[in-house]
């Protein structure tokens, strides 16, 4: 089966557009989530600051005033940790969506290359068996290397998540 050049170009263009939207959609959703998180944090900070100022104006002694300040500092530290955790979750989800899109694209490209090599193998001239075998071996090695890199990337992401969770647990315990 032969595909004409315009059909091939149209298919490549459609694939590129699909890939673009597969990558931009999670990025946009991540940006929206960060904006929503920042709006929520700003609203909460405004309300808490108003309550803190009103409380400070109603104190009767310096000890009570300093107690409120220490309490406010502890609350700020806890809220900063929570904010960081939410921000990290957003980044992790966005990265996971990008990885999924990249994986889908890589899988499709691998299928395309295999189909091309199979087509080439069927129409290869006599005596080119060694070249065809080397080509198959090369593409197989490339696929194995790509899978190894994906595995190492997943492990690095998991290690980073575990380190962040451990740091969060340590900071929360203090």
C-alpha positions as CSV (number, residue, x, y, z in Angstrom):
1,X,0.0,0.0,0.0
2,X,1.4,3.3,-1.0
3,X,0.4,6.6,0.5
4,X,0.6,9.8,-1.6
5,X,2.7,12.7,-0.6
6,X,-0.2,15.1,0.3
7,X,-1.8,12.4,2.4
8,X,1.4,11.7,4.2
9,X,2.0,15.4,4.8
10,X,-1.6,15.8,6.1
11,X,-1.1,12.8,8.4
12,X,2.2,14.3,9.7
13,X,0.6,17.7,10.3
14,X,-2.4,16.1,12.1
15,X,0.0,14.1,14.3
16,X,2.0,17.3,15.1
17,X,-1.2,19.2,16.0
18,X,-2.4,16.4,18.2
19,X,1.0,16.2,19.9
20,X,1.0,20.0,20.5
21,X,-2.4,19.9,22.1
22,X,-1.5,16.8,24.1
23,X,1.4,18.8,25.6
24,X,-0.2,22.3,25.9
25,X,-3.4,21.1,27.6
26,X,-1.7,19.8,30.8
27,X,0.6,22.9,30.8
28,X,-2.4,25.2,30.7
29,X,-4.3,23.2,33.4
30,X,-1.2,23.3,35.6
31,X,-1.0,27.1,35.1
32,X,-4.7,27.4,36.0
33,X,-4.1,25.3,39.1
34,X,-1.2,27.5,40.2
35,X,-3.3,30.7,39.7
36,X,-6.2,29.2,41.7
37,X,-3.8,28.1,44.4
38,X,-2.3,31.6,44.6
39,X,-5.7,33.2,44.7
40,X,-6.7,30.9,47.5
41,X,-3.5,31.6,49.4
42,X,-3.9,35.4,48.9
43,X,-7.5,35.3,50.1
44,X,-6.6,33.3,53.1
45,X,-3.6,35.5,54.0
46,X,-5.8,38.6,53.7
47,X,-8.4,37.2,56.1
48,X,-5.8,35.9,58.5
49,X,-3.9,39.2,58.6
50,X,-7.1,41.1,59.3
51,X,-7.9,38.7,62.2
52,X,-4.3,39.0,63.5
53,X,-4.4,42.8,63.5
54,X,-7.8,42.9,65.2
55,X,-6.5,40.4,67.8
56,X,-3.3,42.5,68.3
57,X,-5.4,45.6,68.9
58,X,-7.5,43.8,71.5
59,X,-4.6,42.5,73.6
60,X,-4.2,43.8,77.1
61,X,-0.6,42.7,77.9
62,X,2.7,42.4,76.1
63,X,2.9,38.7,76.9
64,X,-0.4,38.0,75.2
65,X,0.7,40.1,72.2
66,X,4.0,38.1,71.9
67,X,2.1,34.8,72.3
68,X,-0.1,35.8,69.4
69,X,3.0,36.6,67.3
70,X,4.6,33.3,68.0
71,X,1.4,31.5,67.2
72,X,1.1,33.4,64.0
73,X,4.7,32.5,63.0
74,X,4.0,28.8,63.5
75,X,0.8,29.1,61.4
76,X,2.7,30.8,58.6
77,X,5.3,28.0,58.6
78,X,2.6,25.4,58.4
79,X,0.8,27.2,55.7
80,X,4.0,27.7,53.7
81,X,4.7,23.9,53.9
82,X,1.1,23.2,52.8
83,X,1.4,25.7,49.9
84,X,4.7,24.1,48.8
85,X,3.1,20.6,48.9
86,X,0.2,21.8,46.7
87,X,2.6,23.4,44.3
88,X,4.7,20.2,44.1
89,X,1.5,18.2,43.5
90,X,0.5,20.5,40.6
91,X,4.0,20.2,39.1
92,X,4.0,16.4,39.5
93,X,0.6,16.0,37.8
94,X,1.7,18.3,34.9
95,X,4.9,16.4,34.5
96,X,3.0,13.1,34.6
97,X,0.7,14.3,31.8
98,X,3.6,15.4,29.7
99,X,5.4,12.1,30.3
100,X,2.2,10.3,29.2
101,X,1.9,12.4,26.0
102,X,5.6,11.9,25.2
103,X,5.3,8.2,25.8
104,X,2.3,8.0,23.5
105,X,4.2,10.0,20.8
106,X,7.3,7.8,21.2
107,X,5.2,4.6,20.9
108,X,3.6,6.0,17.8
109,X,7.0,6.9,16.3
110,X,8.3,3.4,17.1
111,X,5.3,1.9,15.3
112,X,5.9,4.1,12.3
113,X,9.6,3.2,12.2
114,X,8.8,-0.5,12.5
115,X,6.3,-0.3,9.7
116,X,8.8,1.6,7.5
117,X,11.5,-1.0,8.2
118,X,9.1,-3.8,7.4
119,X,8.1,-2.1,4.2
120,X,11.7,-1.6,3.4
121,X,12.5,-5.2,4.3
122,X,9.9,-6.5,1.9
123,X,11.1,-4.4,-1.0
124,X,14.9,-4.6,-0.3
125,X,17.0,-5.8,-3.1
126,X,18.5,-9.3,-3.0
127,X,21.7,-9.5,-1.0
128,X,20.8,-6.7,1.5
129,X,19.7,-9.2,4.2
130,X,22.7,-8.2,6.4
131,X,21.9,-4.5,6.1
132,X,18.2,-5.2,6.9
133,X,19.2,-7.3,10.0
134,X,21.6,-4.5,11.2
135,X,18.8,-2.0,10.7
136,X,16.4,-4.1,12.8
137,X,19.1,-4.6,15.4
138,X,19.7,-0.9,15.6
139,X,16.1,0.0,16.0
140,X,15.7,-2.7,18.6
141,X,18.6,-1.3,20.6
142,X,17.2,2.2,20.3
143,X,13.9,1.0,21.6
144,X,15.6,-0.7,24.6
145,X,17.7,2.4,25.3
146,X,14.6,4.6,25.2
147,X,12.8,2.3,27.6
148,X,15.8,2.3,30.0
149,X,15.8,6.1,30.0
150,X,12.0,6.2,30.7
151,X,12.6,3.8,33.6
152,X,15.4,5.9,35.0
153,X,13.3,9.1,34.7
154,X,10.4,7.4,36.5
155,X,12.8,6.3,39.3
156,X,14.2,9.9,39.6
157,X,10.8,11.4,39.8
158,X,9.7,8.8,42.5
159,X,12.9,9.5,44.4
160,X,12.3,13.3,44.3
161,X,8.7,12.8,45.5
162,X,9.9,10.5,48.3
163,X,12.5,13.1,49.4
164,X,9.9,15.9,49.3
165,X,7.5,13.8,51.4
166,X,10.3,13.0,53.9
167,X,11.2,16.7,54.1
168,X,7.6,17.6,54.6
169,X,7.2,15.0,57.3
170,X,10.3,16.2,59.1
171,X,9.3,19.8,58.9
172,X,5.8,19.0,60.1
173,X,7.2,17.0,63.1
174,X,9.3,19.9,64.3
